[in-house]
């Protein structure tokens, strides 16, 4: 009996514990739900979450939307979006171009129509954090800010025509972020994979 426990029970138990620890604290797999990150992430696409990553502009993240979006639909829990502004940043949009701290953002990861018409949805051809946060759709804690507050992030979906993102509900608190999205190596769409995994590279237009 002791031999069976040593040779089978202990190793299996250790392996199970190891997997649980990895999934809890380091990495886990999730399935994308919805079209808000198209064309770079597709509905029902499998991706990994890095739970110990530091978060940069251009990173794609998953967060607990129940804590951030007062209008969240029944049954929804998490949102996947791209970080546009980090603490201390200003964010503004003018006529098809997105600016962070006055510098133009490289938006090659989305179509021309999403850069313009999609980004203007409901907010017009010119907006900023100041104008967005002055309305009553944002959570009270996020209103009347000209820069991204400490410990918070401003996020947007790549498919901006359909994305319910920071433009509508405000900032995302770091403590509500589950992790950074990583598209697995076996994904054959190299462009989309690079747009997600390397989103922090070349964030600003040259």
Secondary structure, 3 states (H helix, E strand, C coil): CHHHHHHHHHHHHHHHHHHHHHHHHHEEEEECCCCCCCCCCCCCCEEEEECCCCCCCCCEEEEEHHHCCCCCCCCCCEEEEEEEECCCCCEEEECCEEEECCEEECCCCCCHHHHHHHHHCCCCCEEEHHHHCCCCCCCHHHCCCCCCCCCEEEEECCCCCCCCCHHHHCCEEHHHEEEEEECCCCCCCHHHHHHHHCCCCCCECC
